[in-house]
Structures are given as C-alpha cells and as structure tokens.
C-alpha cells in the first residue's frame, strides 16, 4: 500500500472540504454520509479519518469554506458594480432568482446550513462559524440606517420557503413578492 505524500494529503483534504461544502448545502449534513462524500471525490472512508477528527469537524470546516466563498462573492459584487448600493441591489436580484433557488449546492451558506445548524444544539463550533458568517453577510447588507440583519433574515427566509415550495406557483411568488418588499424604498 503506497503512502500519500503530504502535498497530496493537503489536496485530498481541500477536495473533501469543497465537496462537503457543496453536498451539505444540497442534501443537508445528515443527507450525506462520510462514505458517500469520500466516494464522490474518489477516496476511501479510511482516508477521511486520517484527515478529520469527526464529521462535525468537517461540517465546521465546510461551513467556514462556504462562508469564505460568500465573502468572495460579495466582494465580486462590489468590484463588478463599483458602487456598494448598486452591488447590494444586484445581490438581492441574484439572491431571489430562480437560478439561486434551484442550485443550493453552490448557493448561500446562510440558507444552506440553516436547518442543520438549528437542529444540532451540540455543534458549537459550527454554530459559531455560522453566526460569524451571518454577521459578515449582514454587515455587507447594512446601510447607514439599518444593520442588515432584517434584510438577511428576509432573504434567507424567502429562499428557504421558495426552495421548500419549488415546483409550485407559490415558489416564484415568494421570490417575486420578497424582491418587491426588500427593494421598496422603506423595505425591511
């Protein structure tokens, strides 16, 4: 049996975290087993336990990576739109789109990890990572008169409801009515 080089072990860990970040948002933490995760990247379950102390440790790292991706996305909105107010408006357009609704694996971790974090009261490290991610997202959405938390809560709630009702008329109505409410002159 050949040993994996240190560089390959680092790459394997990176691939496992990236795959977990996507799969946990798509299927939920309990919807993907360690064996299925490792199989998705072509590695064995034994390799998992050489890299991670537990599945919970992987969940925390995957959530942190997903929020890192969100930070990069938000920065790209600022870069692409030049003005933060326009960037916020473009983010709302994207966030409440059918494309975002239909692609949870690459979507917002605030929505993607919400149910799992809420259901796992013992996952303190994950909860801290999640709370920090929510705070960063809210700070980016903040205006001179609002801390951004109500807007993030509205966006995330709408996305969760739209995903839960996907395939029905109400799903699109949720996205449309929330977009209208959030972009109104005195929205949430």
ZABA-503611 format. One record per residue (C-alpha): residue number from 0; y, x, z. Coordinates in steps of 0.25 Angstrom, whole numbers, plus 2048, in hexadecimal, padded with zeros to 3 digits. Example, Ala and Ser with C-alpha at 12.3 -4.5 7.8 and 13.67 -1.06 7.14 Angstrom:
<nodes>
@k=0 Y=7EE X=831 Z=81F
@k=1 Y=7FC X=837 Z=81D
</nodes>
This chain:
<nodes>
@k=0 Y=800 X=800 Z=800
@k=1 Y=80D X=806 Z=7FC
@k=2 Y=819 X=807 Z=805
@k=3 Y=826 X=801 Z=801
@k=4 Y=832 X=80A Z=800
@k=5 Y=83E X=808 Z=809
@k=6 Y=846 X=804 Z=7FD
@k=7 Y=83C X=7FA Z=7F9
@k=8 Y=83B X=7F4 Z=807
@k=9 Y=84A X=7F2 Z=807
@k=10 Y=84A X=7EC Z=7F9
@k=11 Y=83E X=7E3 Z=7FE
@k=12 Y=846 X=7DE Z=80A
@k=13 Y=852 X=7DB Z=801
@k=14 Y=84A X=7D3 Z=7F8
@k=15 Y=843 X=7CC Z=803
@k=16 Y=851 X=7C8 Z=809
@k=17 Y=856 X=7C4 Z=7FC
@k=18 Y=84A X=7BB Z=7F9
@k=19 Y=84B X=7B5 Z=807
@k=20 Y=859 X=7B2 Z=806
@k=21 Y=857 X=7AA Z=7F9
@k=22 Y=84A X=7A4 Z=7FD
@k=23 Y=84E X=7A0 Z=80B
@k=24 Y=85B X=799 Z=805
@k=25 Y=852 X=792 Z=7FB
@k=26 Y=846 X=78E Z=803
@k=27 Y=84A X=78F Z=812
@k=28 Y=845 X=79A Z=81B
@k=29 Y=839 X=792 Z=81E
@k=30 Y=837 X=78F Z=810
@k=31 Y=833 X=79D Z=80C
@k=32 Y=828 X=7A5 Z=813
@k=33 Y=828 X=7B4 Z=815
@k=34 Y=81C X=7B5 Z=80B
@k=35 Y=824 X=7AD Z=800
@k=36 Y=830 X=7B5 Z=802
@k=37 Y=829 X=7C2 Z=800
@k=38 Y=821 X=7BD Z=7F5
@k=39 Y=82E X=7B9 Z=7EE
@k=40 Y=832 X=7C8 Z=7ED
@k=41 Y=824 X=7CD Z=7EB
@k=42 Y=821 X=7D3 Z=7F8
@k=43 Y=817 X=7D0 Z=803
@k=44 Y=819 X=7C9 Z=811
@k=45 Y=816 X=7D7 Z=818
@k=46 Y=822 X=7DD Z=811
@k=47 Y=82B X=7D2 Z=818
@k=48 Y=827 X=7D6 Z=826
@k=49 Y=82A X=7E5 Z=822
@k=50 Y=838 X=7E0 Z=81F
@k=51 Y=83B X=7D5 Z=829
@k=52 Y=838 X=7D2 Z=837
@k=53 Y=837 X=7C4 Z=835
@k=54 Y=83A X=7B8 Z=82B
@k=55 Y=846 X=7B5 Z=834
@k=56 Y=84B X=7C3 Z=832
@k=57 Y=84A X=7C1 Z=823
@k=58 Y=851 X=7B4 Z=824
@k=59 Y=85D X=7BA Z=82B
@k=60 Y=85E X=7C5 Z=821
@k=61 Y=85C X=7BC Z=815
@k=62 Y=867 X=7B3 Z=81B
@k=63 Y=870 X=7BF Z=81C
@k=64 Y=86E X=7C3 Z=80E
@k=65 Y=871 X=7B5 Z=809
@k=66 Y=87E X=7B5 Z=810
@k=67 Y=881 X=7C2 Z=80B
@k=68 Y=87F X=7BC Z=7FD
@k=69 Y=888 X=7B1 Z=801
@k=70 Y=893 X=7BB Z=805
@k=71 Y=892 X=7C2 Z=7F7
@k=72 Y=892 X=7B4 Z=7F0
@k=73 Y=89F X=7B0 Z=7F8
@k=74 Y=8A5 X=7BE Z=7F5
@k=75 Y=8A2 X=7BC Z=7E6
@k=76 Y=8A9 X=7AE Z=7E6
@k=77 Y=8B5 X=7B5 Z=7EC
@k=78 Y=8B4 X=7C0 Z=7E1
@k=79 Y=8B2 X=7B6 Z=7D5
@k=80 Y=8BD X=7AD Z=7D9
@k=81 Y=8C7 X=7B6 Z=7DE
@k=82 Y=8CD X=7AC Z=7E8
@k=83 Y=8C6 X=7A8 Z=7F4
@k=84 Y=8CA X=799 Z=7F3
@k=85 Y=8C4 X=799 Z=7E5
@k=86 Y=8B8 X=7A0 Z=7EA
@k=87 Y=8B5 X=796 Z=7F5
@k=88 Y=8B7 X=78B Z=7EB
@k=89 Y=8AD X=791 Z=7E1
@k=90 Y=8A3 X=794 Z=7ED
@k=91 Y=8A4 X=785 Z=7F0
@k=92 Y=8A1 X=781 Z=7E1
@k=93 Y=895 X=78B Z=7E1
@k=94 Y=890 X=787 Z=7EF
@k=95 Y=890 X=778 Z=7EC
@k=96 Y=88A X=77A Z=7DE
@k=97 Y=87C X=775 Z=7DA
@k=98 Y=878 X=783 Z=7D6
@k=99 Y=87B X=788 Z=7E4
@k=100 Y=873 X=77B Z=7EA
@k=101 Y=867 X=77E Z=7E1
@k=102 Y=866 X=78D Z=7E4
@k=103 Y=864 X=78E Z=7F3
@k=104 Y=85D X=79C Z=7F2
@k=105 Y=86A X=7A2 Z=7ED
@k=106 Y=873 X=799 Z=7F4
@k=107 Y=87C X=799 Z=800
@k=108 Y=874 X=79E Z=80C
@k=109 Y=87D X=795 Z=815
@k=110 Y=875 X=789 Z=80F
@k=111 Y=868 X=791 Z=80C
@k=112 Y=865 X=795 Z=81A
@k=113 Y=86C X=78A Z=822
@k=114 Y=860 X=781 Z=825
@k=115 Y=857 X=78D Z=828
@k=116 Y=861 X=793 Z=832
@k=117 Y=863 X=785 Z=838
@k=118 Y=854 X=783 Z=83A
@k=119 Y=851 X=791 Z=840
@k=120 Y=858 X=792 Z=84E
@k=121 Y=851 X=79F Z=851
@k=122 Y=857 X=7A6 Z=845
@k=123 Y=863 X=7AC Z=84C
@k=124 Y=865 X=7B8 Z=842
@k=125 Y=864 X=7AE Z=836
@k=126 Y=86E X=7A5 Z=83D
@k=127 Y=878 X=7B0 Z=840
@k=128 Y=877 X=7B5 Z=831
@k=129 Y=879 X=7A6 Z=82D
@k=130 Y=884 X=7A4 Z=836
@k=131 Y=88B X=7B0 Z=831
@k=132 Y=889 X=7AC Z=822
@k=133 Y=88F X=79E Z=825
@k=134 Y=89B X=7A5 Z=82C
@k=135 Y=89D X=7AE Z=820
@k=136 Y=89C X=7A3 Z=816
@k=137 Y=8A6 X=79A Z=81E
@k=138 Y=8B0 X=7A6 Z=81F
@k=139 Y=8AF X=7A7 Z=810
@k=140 Y=8B1 X=798 Z=80E
@k=141 Y=8BD X=798 Z=818
@k=142 Y=8CB X=794 Z=815
@k=143 Y=8D8 X=796 Z=81C
@k=144 Y=8D5 X=789 Z=823
@k=145 Y=8C6 X=788 Z=824
@k=146 Y=8BB X=791 Z=82A
@k=147 Y=8B2 X=78E Z=81E
@k=148 Y=8A7 X=789 Z=828
@k=149 Y=8A8 X=77A Z=824
@k=150 Y=8A8 X=77D Z=815
@k=151 Y=89C X=786 Z=816
@k=152 Y=895 X=77B Z=81E
@k=153 Y=899 X=771 Z=814
@k=154 Y=894 X=779 Z=808
@k=155 Y=887 X=77D Z=80F
@k=156 Y=884 X=76F Z=814
@k=157 Y=887 X=769 Z=806
@k=158 Y=87E X=774 Z=7FF
@k=159 Y=872 X=771 Z=809
@k=160 Y=874 X=762 Z=806
@k=161 Y=875 X=764 Z=7F7
@k=162 Y=868 X=76D Z=7F8
@k=163 Y=861 X=763 Z=800
@k=164 Y=864 X=757 Z=7F6
@k=165 Y=863 X=760 Z=7E9
@k=166 Y=85D X=757 Z=7DE
@k=167 Y=864 X=74B Z=7E3
@k=168 Y=872 X=746 Z=7DF
@k=169 Y=877 X=748 Z=7ED
@k=170 Y=876 X=757 Z=7EC
@k=171 Y=880 X=758 Z=7E1
@k=172 Y=889 X=74E Z=7E8
@k=173 Y=888 X=757 Z=7F5
@k=174 Y=88D X=763 Z=7ED
@k=175 Y=898 X=75B Z=7E6
@k=176 Y=89E X=754 Z=7F2
@k=177 Y=89D X=760 Z=7FB
@k=178 Y=8A4 X=768 Z=7F0
@k=179 Y=8AF X=75E Z=7EF
@k=180 Y=8B1 X=75D Z=7FE
@k=181 Y=8B1 X=76D Z=800
@k=182 Y=8BB X=76F Z=7F5
@k=183 Y=8C4 X=763 Z=7F9
@k=184 Y=8D2 X=768 Z=7FD
@k=185 Y=8CE X=766 Z=80C
@k=186 Y=8BF X=767 Z=80B
@k=187 Y=8B6 X=76B Z=817
</nodes>
